[in-house]
Every structure is written in C-alpha cells, then in structure tokens.
C-alpha cells in the first residue's frame, strides 16, 4: 500500500468511527436524558419486549457506551458488534413494519439503521485504524488492517 493510500485509509476509518460513534452516542444520550426505565416502559413494553425496563438500560448504555468507544477507537470491534446487534433488533422489532423509507408521519424507516450497520460491519472487518486507542495499546497490530 502506498503511503498516500495508507493515509487515506487511516483518515477514512477515523471519519467513519467518529461519525457513527457520535450518532450512536447521541441516541444513547437521548435515552439517558429521558430515562432508560421510561424508554423501556413506553417504547419497549409496547413492542412486547420482555423485561422492558432492564432492556431499556441495556440499550441506553450499549448505544451511549458503544458510541463513545467508537469515537475513541477503543474496543472498536466489540463495540461495533454490540451496536450491530442493537440495530438489527431495532429493525426486527420496529422498522420491519415501517419499511425502508417511511411514509410521511410514520416515523423513521430502516435506512439510517442499515447505513449505520454498514459502517459497523466495515469497522468489524477493518478494525479501528492507526488513529485509535486500540492501535495505541496494541489491540490492533497493523494500521488499516484489511485495506490494501
């Protein structure tokens, strides 16, 4: 890989991590401010999710914590995996009824969830990149692993 391509790969992974991380952390923060138990009681209970208040906390902290981990590039592959599962469950429970792009007034469609999952899968496959805590502490051995 040429030096220029390596720089682009490093920058690309950083941009990807930060953008998907900020989006997920913002969703988690929104749930935290509303109250994870309240999110469970109002949103998850209506969907028939078992132990909705407990799952409300799980989802809130998975999104907030996972987003922050992605921004830092710390435990990136694990965070990306957890967030992928989180959004797959959201698609199955909610977005399947709405569709890919929701009709006006029907809420959000699955398009954002699917775009975020694509970003998470890319991070799962390629790792955090050179500009990450994972790389700094030795969890990722090579910068831009998988990018050639």
KACORHU-V168937 format. One record per residue. N is the residue number from 1. RES is the residue in one small letter. SS is DSSP state (helix for helix, strand for strand, loop for the rest). Layout:
n=N res=RES ss=SS
n=N res=RES ss=SS
This chain:
n=1 res=x ss=loop
n=2 res=x ss=loop
n=3 res=x ss=helix
n=4 res=x ss=helix
n=5 res=x ss=helix
n=6 res=x ss=helix
n=7 res=x ss=helix
n=8 res=x ss=helix
n=9 res=x ss=helix
n=10 res=x ss=helix
n=11 res=x ss=helix
n=12 res=x ss=helix
n=13 res=x ss=helix
n=14 res=x ss=helix
n=15 res=x ss=helix
n=16 res=x ss=helix
n=17 res=x ss=helix
n=18 res=x ss=helix
n=19 res=x ss=helix
n=20 res=x ss=helix
n=21 res=x ss=helix
n=22 res=x ss=helix
n=23 res=x ss=helix
n=24 res=x ss=helix
n=25 res=x ss=helix
n=26 res=x ss=helix
n=27 res=x ss=helix
n=28 res=x ss=helix
n=29 res=x ss=helix
n=30 res=x ss=helix
n=31 res=x ss=helix
n=32 res=x ss=helix
n=33 res=x ss=helix
n=34 res=x ss=helix
n=35 res=x ss=loop
n=36 res=x ss=helix
n=37 res=x ss=helix
n=38 res=x ss=helix
n=39 res=x ss=helix
n=40 res=x ss=helix
n=41 res=x ss=helix
n=42 res=x ss=helix
n=43 res=x ss=helix
n=44 res=x ss=helix
n=45 res=x ss=helix
n=46 res=x ss=helix
n=47 res=x ss=helix
n=48 res=x ss=loop
n=49 res=x ss=loop
n=50 res=x ss=loop
n=51 res=x ss=loop
n=52 res=x ss=helix
n=53 res=x ss=helix
n=54 res=x ss=helix
n=55 res=x ss=helix
n=56 res=x ss=helix
n=57 res=x ss=helix
n=58 res=x ss=helix
n=59 res=x ss=helix
n=60 res=x ss=helix
n=61 res=x ss=helix
n=62 res=x ss=helix
n=63 res=x ss=helix
n=64 res=x ss=helix
n=65 res=x ss=helix
n=66 res=x ss=helix
n=67 res=x ss=helix
n=68 res=x ss=helix
n=69 res=x ss=helix
n=70 res=x ss=helix
n=71 res=x ss=helix
n=72 res=x ss=helix
n=73 res=x ss=loop
n=74 res=x ss=loop
n=75 res=x ss=loop
n=76 res=x ss=helix
n=77 res=x ss=helix
n=78 res=x ss=helix
n=79 res=x ss=helix
n=80 res=x ss=helix
n=81 res=x ss=helix
n=82 res=x ss=helix
n=83 res=x ss=helix
n=84 res=x ss=helix
n=85 res=x ss=helix
n=86 res=x ss=helix
n=87 res=x ss=helix
n=88 res=x ss=helix
n=89 res=x ss=helix
n=90 res=x ss=helix
n=91 res=x ss=helix
n=92 res=x ss=helix
n=93 res=x ss=helix
n=94 res=x ss=helix
n=95 res=x ss=helix
n=96 res=x ss=helix
n=97 res=x ss=helix
n=98 res=x ss=helix
n=99 res=x ss=loop
n=100 res=x ss=loop
n=101 res=x ss=loop
n=102 res=x ss=loop
n=103 res=x ss=loop
n=104 res=x ss=loop
n=105 res=x ss=loop
n=106 res=x ss=loop
n=107 res=x ss=loop
n=108 res=x ss=loop
n=109 res=x ss=loop
n=110 res=x ss=loop
n=111 res=x ss=helix
n=112 res=x ss=helix
n=113 res=x ss=helix
n=114 res=x ss=helix
n=115 res=x ss=helix
n=116 res=x ss=helix
n=117 res=x ss=helix
n=118 res=x ss=helix
n=119 res=x ss=helix
n=120 res=x ss=helix
n=121 res=x ss=helix
n=122 res=x ss=helix
n=123 res=x ss=helix
n=124 res=x ss=helix
n=125 res=x ss=helix
n=126 res=x ss=helix
n=127 res=x ss=loop
n=128 res=x ss=loop
n=129 res=x ss=loop
n=130 res=x ss=loop
n=131 res=x ss=loop
n=132 res=x ss=loop
n=133 res=x ss=helix
n=134 res=x ss=helix
n=135 res=x ss=helix
n=136 res=x ss=helix
n=137 res=x ss=helix
n=138 res=x ss=loop
n=139 res=x ss=loop
n=140 res=x ss=loop
n=141 res=x ss=loop
n=142 res=x ss=loop
n=143 res=x ss=loop
n=144 res=x ss=loop
n=145 res=x ss=loop
n=146 res=x ss=loop
n=147 res=x ss=loop
n=148 res=x ss=loop
